[in-house]
Amino acid sequence: MLDVKLSRRSVLALAVAVGLVAAGAGAGTMELFSSTATSTGNTIQAGTLTLGPGISDSFLVNGNIAPTQSVSGSENISNTGSLNGNVSLSVSYVQSDNQYNTSNTHNMTAAQTAKQLDVTTLTYGGTSVLGNVNDSNGDGTISLYELKHSGNVQLGSLSAGSSKPFNVTLTMNQSAGNKYQNDGVNATFTFHLEQAS
C-alpha cells in the first residue's frame, strides 16, 4: 500500500493548478456572439416658437374718453413657429397727459388714472380671460392698474401655425371726477409665447 502524505501547501497548489487548467479550457467556449450597427445621418433640431408680426400694440387713452365712455383695441396673435405654445399677457403704462389748457390742476399720476380705467372686456380666442386677473381691491371689477400688477396673465394655448384674436375694452369709471380731465396713460400690451409642456 502506498502511503502519500500531502501538506496544506501542496493541496493548495494542486487546487490552483486544477482551477487554472479548467479556466483555460473554458475560455474558448465562453465567447458570446456580438454585432455592432451604426445609424448615421440623424438630425436633431430644436423647434421654434414665433409670435407673428405686430403682436405688441399700444392703446392711447388720453383725454378722449369721459366717465362711462370706452376705448377698445384688438390684436390677432399668431404662432408662426413649429411648436405649440401658451400665451400670456403683461401690461405696462406711462403717464400721457393732454396738452389742452384747462382749469384742472390736479395732475393725477399714471397709477391713479389706471385705477379709474376698468377693463370691461378681455378676451382671447373669443373667451373671456378676466377671471385670470387678480381683483386686488375686491370690488368685483378689474382696473388697468390691477391688470398691470397681476404680472403675466395666462391667456391660453396657441398651436403652431395658428392664430387667435385678442380684444380689450377700457371704460373710464363712472366715479372719476373732474380731477381726471386731461390726465391719461399710454398702455402697452405685450404678449409672451412659451413652449407648451
ZARO-243424 format. One line per 4 residues: number of its first residue (from 1); for each residue x, y, z of C-alpha. Coordinates in steps of 0.1 Angstrom, whole numbers, padded with zeros to 4 digits. Layout:
BEGIN
NUM) X Y Z  ...
% end
This chain:
BEGIN
1) 0000 0000 0000  0012 0034 -0009  0013 0060 0018  0012 0095 0004
5) 0014 0125 0027  0002 0158 0014  0009 0191 0030  -0015 0220 0030
9) 0007 0238 0006  0007 0210 -0019  -0031 0207 -0017  -0035 0244 -0023
13) -0010 0244 -0052  -0029 0214 -0067  -0063 0232 -0064  -0049 0263 -0080
17) -0034 0243 -0109  -0067 0224 -0115  -0086 0258 -0114  -0062 0274 -0140
21) -0065 0244 -0163  -0103 0244 -0161  -0104 0282 -0167  -0081 0279 -0197
25) -0102 0251 -0212  -0135 0270 -0207  -0122 0304 -0220  -0126 0294 -0256
29) -0161 0281 -0250  -0174 0311 -0231  -0174 0336 -0261  -0207 0352 -0270
33) -0217 0364 -0304  -0219 0402 -0308  -0226 0426 -0335  -0225 0464 -0340
37) -0245 0487 -0362  -0242 0524 -0368  -0270 0548 -0375  -0258 0579 -0394
41) -0275 0610 -0408  -0297 0617 -0378  -0306 0653 -0374  -0320 0668 -0342
45) -0332 0703 -0345  -0349 0725 -0319  -0384 0736 -0328  -0394 0773 -0329
49) -0419 0795 -0311  -0425 0827 -0330  -0452 0852 -0325  -0464 0867 -0357
53) -0458 0903 -0367  -0474 0932 -0349  -0480 0915 -0316  -0473 0943 -0293
57) -0498 0971 -0295  -0504 1004 -0277  -0538 1018 -0268  -0536 1055 -0262
61) -0561 1066 -0236  -0555 1103 -0235  -0583 1129 -0229  -0606 1112 -0254
65) -0629 1095 -0231  -0651 1107 -0202  -0666 1087 -0174  -0687 1057 -0187
69) -0671 1060 -0222  -0648 1033 -0236  -0619 1027 -0259  -0611 0993 -0274
73) -0583 0976 -0291  -0577 0942 -0308  -0548 0921 -0320  -0546 0889 -0339
77) -0519 0868 -0321  -0502 0842 -0344  -0477 0814 -0337  -0457 0811 -0369
81) -0433 0787 -0353  -0432 0749 -0353  -0441 0742 -0317  -0473 0746 -0297
85) -0472 0773 -0270  -0491 0791 -0242  -0497 0828 -0245  -0496 0852 -0216
89) -0500 0890 -0214  -0482 0917 -0194  -0492 0953 -0193  -0472 0985 -0187
93) -0482 1021 -0189  -0468 1056 -0185  -0484 1089 -0179  -0496 1106 -0211
97) -0515 1138 -0203  -0531 1161 -0229  -0517 1195 -0235  -0551 1212 -0235
101) -0554 1243 -0214  -0580 1236 -0187  -0585 1247 -0152  -0576 1212 -0140
105) -0545 1215 -0118  -0547 1181 -0101  -0522 1163 -0125  -0531 1127 -0114
109) -0503 1101 -0118  -0504 1072 -0143  -0513 1047 -0115  -0542 1069 -0102
113) -0555 1072 -0137  -0551 1035 -0144  -0572 1028 -0113  -0601 1047 -0129
117) -0599 1027 -0162  -0620 0995 -0158  -0611 0965 -0181  -0646 0957 -0192
121) -0636 0932 -0220  -0605 0910 -0220  -0609 0881 -0244  -0585 0856 -0261
125) -0598 0833 -0288  -0634 0845 -0281  -0632 0835 -0244  -0631 0860 -0215
129) -0599 0858 -0195  -0609 0885 -0169  -0611 0857 -0143  -0573 0852 -0147
133) -0566 0888 -0134  -0563 0895 -0097  -0591 0917 -0084  -0567 0931 -0057
137) -0592 0955 -0041  -0621 0931 -0042  -0646 0954 -0058  -0657 0930 -0085
141) -0642 0949 -0114  -0607 0948 -0129  -0589 0980 -0135  -0560 0987 -0158
145) -0539 0991 -0126  -0548 0956 -0114  -0542 0941 -0149  -0506 0956 -0148
149) -0500 0944 -0112  -0512 0908 -0120  -0479 0901 -0138  -0481 0877 -0167
153) -0518 0869 -0171  -0523 0835 -0187  -0544 0838 -0219  -0544 0802 -0232
157) -0528 0779 -0257  -0517 0787 -0293  -0509 0758 -0317  -0481 0760 -0342
161) -0492 0777 -0374  -0524 0791 -0358  -0537 0825 -0346  -0563 0837 -0322
165) -0579 0872 -0317  -0573 0892 -0285  -0597 0920 -0276  -0596 0946 -0248
169) -0620 0974 -0238  -0612 1000 -0212  -0640 1021 -0197  -0635 1051 -0176
173) -0651 1045 -0142  -0683 1064 -0135  -0669 1078 -0103  -0639 1095 -0120
177) -0644 1132 -0114  -0631 1164 -0129  -0597 1160 -0114  -0590 1134 -0141
181) -0596 1158 -0170  -0566 1158 -0194  -0549 1130 -0174  -0542 1098 -0193
185) -0520 1068 -0198  -0502 1052 -0227  -0507 1015 -0221  -0486 0988 -0239
189) -0499 0952 -0240  -0471 0927 -0245  -0478 0891 -0254  -0455 0862 -0245
193) -0454 0828 -0261  -0438 0799 -0241  -0435 0763 -0252  -0463 0740 -0241
197) -0452 0712 -0219
% end
